């Protein structure tokens, strides 16, 4: 028995039904151009790419959420910021507070 016969006999098989025609054509084209028509390696490469993209997507989502939280905190901080008003004589009046710091 040759190696080729052995591989044919013991090779894992993957059967995919209901695959859109354009997707199948794109997969075959990718396999032909980059992986010498080896569907196994093509699938492996696509799975690795999906994993990388998934990790990047979660990192970007986390950064987006953090930036949203930071923007909300900055907005809240700006609202809570005590505004000072100076009179012509230079006396500082604080809105919402008395001069000695008591309400």
C-alpha positions, -999 to +999 in steps of 0.1 A: +000+000+000+014+034-010+013+065+012-012+080-012-035+050-008-031+050+029-040+087+031-071+082+009-083+054+031-076+071+065-081+107+056-106+127+077-136+137+057-156+169+060-189+173+042-207+206+041-242+209+028-263+240+020-232+261+012-239+292-009-225+289-044-205+321-042-190+311-009-179+277-022-164+294-053-145+319-031-132+290-009-121+270-039-103+300-054-085+307-021-075+271-018-062+271-053-043+304-051-027+300-017-029+264-006-024+242-037-060+231-036-056+217-001-090+223+015-078+212+049-050+238+051-074+264+036-099+257+064-072+257+090-060+292+078-095+306+078-101+293+113-069+309+126-079+342+109-113+340+126-097+334+160-074+364+155-102+386+143-124+375+173-096+385+197-091+419+180-129+425+180-131+419+217-102+442+224-117+469+202-151+465+219-135+467+253-116+499+243-148+514+229-167+506+262-138+522+282-138+553+261-176+556+265-173+553+302-145+578+303-166+603+283-195+598+307-172+604+337-158+635+321-193+648+314-203+641+350-171+657+363-178+688+342-213+690+357-199+686+392-172+711+387-176+741+409-178+773+389-163+804+403-175+838+396-152+868+403-166+902+410-150+934+397-133+939+430-117+904+426-138+887+453-146+850+444-181+839+446-188+802+445-221+791+430-241+767+453-218+772+483-213+799+509-178+815+514-169+793+543-176+761+525-209+753+542-243+749+524 
